[in-house]
Amino acid sequence: MDDDKERFLKEFGEHYGYPNSPKNIDQIRSSEFKRLEELVYLDHAGATLYSESQMEMILKDFTTNVYGNPHSQSDTSSSTSDLVRSARQQVLEYCNASPKDYKCIFTSGATAALKLVGEAFPWSKESCFMYTMENHNSVLGIREYALAKGAAALAVDVEEIENQNGHPRNDLSSLKLSQRSAQRRSRTEILEDIPTANSLGSAYNLFAFPSECNFSGMKFSLDLVKLMKENSERALEGSPYSSGQWMVLIDAAKGCATQPPDLARFPADFVAISFYKIFGYPTGLGALVVRTDAAKLLKKTYFSGGTVAASIADIDFVSRREGIEESFENGTISFLSLASLHHGFRIINNLTLNAIDRHTSCLMSYIRKKLSALRHGNGAVVCTLYGDLTKMSSREWGPTISFNFRRPDGSWHGYREVEKLASLSGIQLRTGCFCNPGACAKYLGLSHKDLLSNFEAGHVCWDDNDILNGKPVGAVRISFGYMSSFEDAKKFISFVVNSFVPLPNLAGKGYLSSGKSTPFSSKDVHLKAITVYPIKSCAGFSVDSWPLSSTGLQHDREWLLRSAGGEILTQKKVPEMCLINTFVDLAQGILYVESPRCNIKLQINLDPALSGGVKGEMDLQSQSVMAKK
Ligand SMILES: *Cc1c(COP(=O)(O)O)cnc(C)c1O
């Protein structure tokens, strides 16, 4: 065993690796995740992985049993119905929810569960939709339903006030909500039109927060449920909405992998869950765990097969089914996916959630410590971690962390660069904003003006613009799952040290030249060739040496092709693009583009001041035009 692991085990030994289970982590990895041998998978917040025996059990189950449509009246469908019933029961147990008070509605995912709440919530002009800044887009989208019905939307920050010892006082008075912004759709509505406390008392309001933030990994205190349901007057002191009736929605899509909300202690009204985030399979299935009394307030518009008791085709008559599950599950539920749920739950329950939580937590503690201790030769910090680090000791964190790397001079490494290098090292991680724009803006310090100007500069989710105006517009995220190991964490740290903490005499920008050894980790690594691809998806050209820019090779993938309709063209869509040849003449400052299918040779001036842009047009399939990215 190496020194690092020995030290790690000394610190975390009793919590790491499932020592009390029939199979410890090493045995789990060698028997259940053989496919991970070459890969360090660190995107469990994106999706965790299914085990081999889980899939074998599902296959065996499906090939020995006959499952019919649960709506039919036959033997096979009654066994399906039993199975659906027990799957609901299992989900409720997972959240410690009494079947008396809660129901489990199956949906196509956490997003669909959240949408269902937004769609059917009893919004009125007097209502308020309040949500924490750290929220997934799938929660933010509820805003559209609220605003469309004339309700207000309010973004808030949650603060936990600490006592003298630096630990949060474990009571509701330690929680404080501070308002960031309020929105209302109708422009004509002026302040005086905002309803007064009197008219608000009877309206229904909704407060939404994630149990674990999928950006920073921060766990939100579930005391927020009690605070809003029992003590909204204090929480929203001075706000006209303080006296209304508050319902609480927890987005547990991320958190439920290691710590589902305990609904017996924290009686939230709605909880959204996703199963591939817990045990990897099946995808396309989630659940809304809903309090029975809250479900009765939901108003559904659509009816469908499965949700209707009777309807008449040619007059406006419909009678809906009574049951809560039945009235919200449109069509036939994904009963084969439901049949595979208990095979996933079995794994989690055998290991126990407690042990999974401890196991993943110690991996995250190790990573946090290692990353925050990294320094460049000149003493500069290598890794900026996102999260309220001053309060680290008192806050609880899930097995997720986001960060960006800096060079010795303080400038940032773009997250796309990190992602590409990681992928070359067999490490899978996630970069960007992770569908959580509020957390992203908050932790990266991006103002509304930054966000809008980034958008106007052409930055959209998923693209390659990772640094704008010297600031990162996203982050790198790694996250652990129940089958993650110390070796995964260690390989990641080695990768970071080798790639982003250059040896002092080799640091700095310069020319990259082939043939010589390069400032990478190992002295055995030699650069064999340099190919520059000025236009995405078109052919590149090879050179012996080439200048670097902040994003890599200069002019590399600086342009792209758009069709006349504005669609971005790639080789996947237009394979002929590989026939388009490119060459950059640095001395003249010109990009040459030509294709055997086209007589005209394009010349593009690289100096933006001189470029009237493109000389000549190229006719590729449907009259494409060139656009600078
Ligand atoms: C993954 C995730 C979602 C979306 O879940 P789907 O099941 O993919 O719809 C929503 N919120 C959070 C916090 C998530 O991590």
The ligand as a Gaussian input file, in Angstrom:
#p B3LYP/6-31G(d) Opt

LIG

0 1
 C      -30.204000      15.877000     -12.142000
 C      -30.905000      16.928000     -11.436000
 C      -32.161000      17.360000     -11.863000
 C      -32.826000      16.803000     -13.094000
 O      -33.198000      15.466000     -12.922000
 P      -33.782000      14.605000     -14.152000
 O      -34.245000      13.349000     -13.531000
 O      -32.657000      14.407000     -15.090000
 O      -34.883000      15.367000     -14.749000
 C      -32.786000      18.349000     -11.145000
 N      -32.212000      18.890000     -10.059000
 C      -30.999000      18.500000      -9.603000
 C      -30.426000      19.133000      -8.376000
 C      -30.306000      17.504000     -10.282000
 O      -29.107000      17.130000      -9.831000

